[in-house]
């Protein structure tokens, strides 16, 4: 961990946040809120340890999302895992994939982005051997003539969310094409009406239940909860009582417990991530979780949906900080 702190200390972003004093241990480092992270990145976006090849959004409950940079090695590692995900999901060499890309990548949905680049990012592995047809719903909304090109290629695999499915059906009708029917549907969002799914594909696989791209930050669905691998992420927990006080009083600095000492407890998740582009040191996710298990290999958590009152409190605290 000291090596990570030393690397972070070479960046003006952290030198300013730490007021020139490098922490000797992780627990000595100040927290980074979503508001502080946005300000830090905006002021020092070009000062990274390694060049960023991808900036991905990380959602923050009750607040605006934050951008997290990832270097080539970060993305290549996830592309390597993505190749296995795609093969396990049923992709075959020669498949034609109609992939509906999100408007922007975020840490839980970057698989559609990696699909097109996985072969080039992992040259030492057998290629996936598929043809990817990227489709941006926002683009074809304004240029309906562009809806013609994917449906002339007869895609065998469709990647998209439940919202995308309805949009694609509308585009197909507008183009005068027959209803789109594929061998495989990779659903990149929450499950939808089974009748709708069956109308698009013989088989449906949810990407949400497979290892997510850029998973060191977002975690991976694994059994009863989400797995945070210990080789890339250090998890801490701000217990509920401390978290509640910090929501009521944004100036209050709460106490965080190492995940190993917080098993069975619930509270706000704090993460430290060893990104090759820009380490994320003690980021307050504003996400309420319960620590199910923790050991040297990693931490398993379950996410707890916050009540509307908590979300409103978070939003008020974020607004107060941004005007402070």
Buried (B, 14 or more C-beta within 10 A) or exposed (E): BEEBBEBBBEBEBBBEBBEEEBBEEBEEBEBBBBBBBBBBBEEBBEBBBBEBBBBBBBBBBBBEBBBBBBBBEBBBBBBBBBBEBBEEBBBBEEBBBBBBBBEEBBBBBBBBBBBBBBBEBBEEEEEBEBBBBBBBBEEBEEEEEBBBEBBEEEBBBBBBBBEBBEBBBBBBEEBEBEEBBBBBBBBBBEEBEEEBBEBBBEBBBBBBEBBBBBBBBBBBBBEEBBBBBBEBBBBBBBBBEBBBBBBEEBEEEBEBBBBBEBBEBBBBBBBBBBBBBBBBBBBBBBBBBBBBBBEEEBBBBEBBEBEEEBBEBBBBBBEEBBEE
